[in-house]
C-alpha cells in the first residue's frame, strides 16, 4: 500500500483526507510537481523544486519549505514506499489551503495544504531505436488558458485535450496556436528534428517550462555534437520533420512515428533521437 504525506504526517494513501473547502478542491488553486526516482535517484530534483517555488510565488501561495527541506521529505517518502517498486514517481501538490467559505479572492492567514504520494513507474526505455516503443499522436488547436507556464493543478484544459487524443486511439495530442504554431502536447513538451538540428518552441506563456525539456537542451548544448534551436515552429514544419519527439518526466524523450494518421518521415525512430537520448540518459541525474 502506498504511504502518503499530508500536512506533516505519513499515512496510508487510502486514509488521506482534505477539507471539501480546500481551495485546491474547489478552484484548482495550487501547484504540483511529479519527480521520477530510478533506483532511489531523482531526475532533476533541484529544477523541479525551483519550478514549484516559482509557481507558488506566481500565484502568491506562501510555503516555507526550502529545497533541502523538500529533499529530506521526499527521501523519507521514497524510503517508506520502497516495497512498491525499484522505480518510483513522486507527486507533490501544494494548494492554498482550506478557507471557512467558498470565495474567489485569495484568503488571508490560511495554511497551505501539502500532499505527496509515491507510485510505481516503469523502467526507462532502452537507448536503442530498434527496441524503444514509439508514439502515435494527433494534433488540434490549443484551447487552454494563457498561463501554461504555471504548473497549476487546474488541469481541465489539458485533460480535455488528452481525452481528445485518447478517444481517437492515440498516445498523445500535439497542440498548436491560432497562428498554426506548435505549442506542446497535452501533457508534454515537443521537439522536431530537421537536417540533424533539434528544434523546440521558445519558452513563453504557451508552454510549460518542462524539466525534461530543460535537461535535454542543457545536456545537448554541453555535449555539442547535436545542434539545438529554440524558436517558433510551424505545424507545416512538424508535418515535414525528419523526427518528432515528445518529452516529460514520465516519458523522458519519446519518439513519435505517426502524426494525424500519417508516418513521420519513413515511420521509423530516427538516429538523432537515439543519440540525443543517450546523451540525456548519461546526464539526467546531474540536475
C-alpha positions as CSV (number, residue, x, y, z in Angstrom):
1,X,0.0,0.0,0.0
2,X,1.3,3.5,-0.9
3,X,2.3,5.7,2.0
4,X,1.4,9.4,1.5
5,X,2.4,12.6,3.2
6,X,-0.2,15.1,4.2
7,X,0.4,18.2,6.3
8,X,3.2,16.9,8.5
9,X,2.1,13.2,8.7
10,X,2.8,10.0,6.9
11,X,-0.2,7.7,6.5
12,X,-1.7,5.2,4.1
13,X,-2.9,6.9,0.9
14,X,-6.3,5.5,1.4
15,X,-6.6,7.3,4.6
16,X,-5.5,10.8,3.4
17,X,-8.3,13.4,3.6
18,X,-8.7,17.1,2.9
19,X,-11.4,19.5,3.7
20,X,-14.1,20.0,1.0
21,X,-13.4,23.7,1.4
22,X,-9.8,23.3,0.4
23,X,-9.2,25.7,-2.4
24,X,-7.3,23.0,-4.4
25,X,-10.5,21.0,-4.4
26,X,-12.8,24.0,-5.1
27,X,-10.8,26.1,-7.5
28,X,-7.7,24.0,-8.6
29,X,-5.8,26.7,-6.6
30,X,-2.4,25.1,-6.3
31,X,0.8,24.0,-7.9
32,X,2.1,20.4,-8.4
33,X,5.2,18.5,-9.5
34,X,6.0,14.9,-10.5
35,X,9.5,13.7,-10.0
36,X,10.8,10.3,-11.2
37,X,13.2,8.3,-9.0
38,X,15.2,5.5,-10.6
39,X,16.8,3.2,-8.2
40,X,16.3,5.8,-5.5
41,X,18.0,8.6,-7.6
42,X,15.8,11.6,-8.6
43,X,15.9,13.2,-12.0
44,X,16.1,17.0,-12.0
45,X,15.2,17.3,-8.3
46,X,16.6,20.9,-7.9
47,X,14.9,22.0,-11.1
48,X,11.6,20.5,-10.1
49,X,11.6,22.2,-6.7
50,X,12.7,25.5,-8.1
51,X,9.8,25.4,-10.6
52,X,7.5,24.6,-7.8
53,X,8.8,27.6,-5.8
54,X,8.4,29.8,-8.8
55,X,4.8,28.5,-9.4
56,X,3.8,29.1,-5.8
57,X,5.2,32.6,-5.9
58,X,3.4,33.4,-9.2
59,X,0.0,32.7,-7.6
60,X,1.0,34.1,-4.2
61,X,0.9,30.9,-2.1
62,X,3.4,31.1,0.8
63,X,5.2,27.8,1.6
64,X,8.3,28.0,3.8
65,X,9.9,24.7,2.7
66,X,13.4,25.0,1.2
67,X,14.7,22.8,-1.5
68,X,16.7,20.9,1.2
69,X,13.5,20.5,3.3
70,X,11.8,19.0,0.3
71,X,14.7,16.7,-0.4
72,X,14.6,15.3,3.1
73,X,10.9,14.9,3.0
74,X,10.9,13.1,-0.4
75,X,13.7,10.8,0.6
76,X,11.7,9.7,3.6
77,X,8.6,9.2,1.4
78,X,10.6,7.2,-1.1
79,X,12.1,5.0,1.8
80,X,8.6,4.3,3.1
81,X,7.4,3.2,-0.3
82,X,10.5,1.2,-1.3
83,X,8.4,-2.0,-1.4
84,X,6.3,-0.7,-4.3
85,X,9.0,-0.9,-6.9
86,X,12.6,0.0,-7.6
87,X,11.5,2.9,-9.7
88,X,9.0,5.4,-8.2
89,X,7.3,8.6,-9.2
90,X,6.5,11.2,-6.5
91,X,3.5,13.5,-6.9
92,X,3.8,16.7,-4.8
93,X,0.8,19.0,-4.5
94,X,0.6,22.3,-2.6
95,X,-2.8,24.1,-2.6
96,X,-3.6,27.4,-0.9
97,X,-5.4,25.5,1.8
98,X,-8.9,25.4,3.4
99,X,-10.9,28.5,4.0
100,X,-14.1,28.8,6.0
101,X,-16.2,29.7,2.9
102,X,-16.1,29.5,-0.9
103,X,-14.9,32.9,-2.1
104,X,-12.9,33.7,-5.2
105,X,-10.4,36.1,-3.7
106,X,-7.3,34.8,-2.0
107,X,-8.0,34.4,1.7
108,X,-5.5,35.6,4.3
109,X,-4.0,33.6,7.1
110,X,-4.7,30.2,5.6
111,X,-2.1,27.5,5.8
112,X,-1.3,25.7,2.6
113,X,-2.2,22.0,2.2
114,X,0.9,19.9,1.4
115,X,0.3,16.5,0.0
116,X,2.6,13.9,-1.7
117,X,2.5,10.3,-2.6
118,X,4.7,7.8,-4.4
119,X,3.7,5.3,-7.1
120,X,5.4,2.7,-9.2
121,X,6.8,3.8,-12.6
122,X,8.1,1.7,-15.5
123,X,11.8,1.1,-16.3
124,X,13.4,3.7,-18.6
125,X,13.1,2.9,-22.3
126,X,16.2,1.3,-23.9
127,X,18.6,3.6,-25.7
128,X,18.0,1.7,-28.9
129,X,15.8,2.9,-31.8
130,X,15.0,-0.7,-32.7
131,X,13.7,-1.5,-29.3
132,X,12.1,1.7,-28.0
133,X,8.3,2.0,-28.0
134,X,7.3,4.8,-30.4
135,X,4.3,7.0,-30.0
136,X,1.4,7.8,-32.3
137,X,-0.2,11.2,-31.9
138,X,-2.8,13.5,-33.4
139,X,-3.0,17.3,-33.4
140,X,-5.5,20.1,-32.7
141,X,-5.7,23.8,-31.9
142,X,-4.6,24.6,-28.4
143,X,-7.7,25.9,-26.4
144,X,-6.2,26.1,-23.0
145,X,-5.6,29.2,-20.9
146,X,-2.7,31.7,-21.4
147,X,-0.7,30.8,-18.4
148,X,0.5,27.4,-19.4
149,X,3.9,28.2,-18.0
150,X,2.4,27.8,-14.5
151,X,2.2,24.1,-13.4
152,X,-1.2,24.6,-11.9
153,X,-3.4,21.8,-10.5
154,X,-6.2,23.3,-12.7
155,X,-5.7,20.8,-15.5
156,X,-9.1,20.5,-17.1
157,X,-8.0,22.1,-20.4
158,X,-5.1,19.7,-20.6
159,X,-7.3,16.7,-19.6
160,X,-9.9,17.6,-22.3
161,X,-7.2,17.7,-24.9
162,X,-5.6,14.5,-23.7
163,X,-9.0,12.8,-23.8
164,X,-9.5,14.0,-27.4
165,X,-6.3,12.1,-28.4
166,X,-7.2,9.1,-26.2
167,X,-10.7,8.8,-27.7
168,X,-9.0,8.8,-31.1
169,X,-6.9,5.9,-30.1
170,X,-3.7,8.0,-29.9
171,X,-1.0,8.1,-27.3
172,X,-0.9,11.9,-27.1
173,X,-2.1,15.1,-28.9
174,X,0.1,17.9,-30.1
175,X,-1.3,21.4,-29.8
176,X,-0.9,24.5,-32.0
177,X,-2.0,28.1,-31.5
178,X,-4.2,30.2,-33.7
179,X,-1.3,31.0,-36.0
180,X,-0.6,27.4,-36.7
181,X,2.5,27.3,-34.5
182,X,3.4,24.3,-32.3
183,X,3.0,24.9,-28.6
184,X,3.3,21.5,-26.8
185,X,1.4,18.3,-26.1
186,X,-1.4,18.0,-23.6
187,X,1.0,16.5,-21.0
188,X,4.4,17.0,-22.5
189,X,6.8,19.3,-24.4
190,X,7.5,18.8,-28.1
191,X,10.6,18.7,-30.4
192,X,11.2,18.2,-34.1
193,X,14.4,17.3,-35.9
194,X,15.3,18.7,-39.3
195,X,18.6,18.1,-41.1
196,X,20.2,17.0,-37.9
197,X,19.1,20.0,-35.9
198,X,16.9,19.6,-32.8
199,X,14.3,22.3,-32.6
200,X,11.7,23.1,-29.9
201,X,9.3,26.1,-29.4
202,X,10.6,29.0,-27.4
203,X,9.8,29.1,-23.7
204,X,6.9,31.5,-23.2
205,X,3.4,31.5,-21.6
206,X,2.1,29.0,-24.1
207,X,4.2,26.1,-22.8
208,X,5.3,24.6,-19.5
209,X,8.9,25.0,-18.6
210,X,9.5,21.3,-18.7
211,X,12.2,19.8,-16.6
212,X,13.0,17.1,-19.1
213,X,13.0,19.7,-21.8
214,X,15.5,21.7,-19.9
215,X,17.8,18.7,-19.2
216,X,17.6,17.8,-22.9
217,X,18.6,21.3,-24.1
218,X,21.3,21.7,-21.5
219,X,22.9,18.3,-22.0
220,X,22.8,18.5,-25.8
221,X,24.4,22.0,-25.7
222,X,27.0,20.9,-23.2
223,X,27.8,17.9,-25.4
224,X,28.0,19.9,-28.6
225,X,27.5,17.1,-31.0
226,X,23.9,17.9,-31.9
227,X,22.9,21.5,-32.8
228,X,19.8,22.8,-30.9
229,X,17.4,25.7,-31.7
230,X,14.7,27.3,-29.6
231,X,12.3,29.2,-32.0
232,X,8.8,29.3,-33.4
233,X,7.9,26.0,-35.0
234,X,5.0,25.9,-37.5
235,X,2.8,22.8,-37.9
236,X,4.0,22.6,-41.5
237,X,7.5,22.1,-40.2
238,X,6.2,19.4,-37.8
239,X,4.5,17.5,-40.6
240,X,7.6,17.7,-42.7
241,X,10.1,16.9,-39.9
242,X,12.7,14.2,-40.1
243,X,11.8,13.3,-36.5
244,X,9.2,14.3,-33.9
245,X,9.7,13.8,-30.1
246,X,7.7,14.5,-27.0
247,X,9.2,14.8,-23.6
248,X,8.1,14.8,-19.9
249,X,9.2,13.4,-16.6
250,X,7.3,10.2,-17.1
251,X,8.0,9.8,-20.9
252,X,11.6,11.1,-20.8
253,X,12.2,11.5,-24.6
254,X,9.6,9.6,-26.6
255,X,9.9,9.3,-30.4
256,X,6.8,9.9,-32.4
257,X,6.5,7.9,-35.6
258,X,2.9,8.7,-36.6
259,X,1.1,12.1,-36.7
260,X,-2.5,12.5,-37.7
261,X,-2.6,9.1,-39.2
262,X,0.5,9.6,-41.3
263,X,4.1,8.4,-40.9
264,X,6.6,10.8,-39.6
265,X,9.3,10.7,-42.3
266,X,9.8,7.0,-43.0
267,X,7.8,5.9,-40.0
268,X,10.9,4.7,-38.1
269,X,12.6,6.0,-34.9
270,X,15.4,8.3,-36.0
271,X,19.1,8.2,-35.4
272,X,19.1,11.7,-33.8
273,X,16.6,10.5,-31.2
274,X,18.9,7.6,-30.2
275,X,22.0,9.9,-30.0
276,X,20.1,12.6,-28.0
277,X,18.5,10.0,-25.7
278,X,21.9,8.5,-24.9
279,X,23.3,12.0,-24.0
280,X,20.2,12.8,-21.9
281,X,20.5,9.4,-20.1
282,X,24.1,9.9,-19.3
283,X,23.4,13.3,-17.6
284,X,19.9,13.2,-16.3
285,X,20.9,12.6,-12.6
286,X,23.1,15.7,-12.6
287,X,20.3,18.2,-12.1
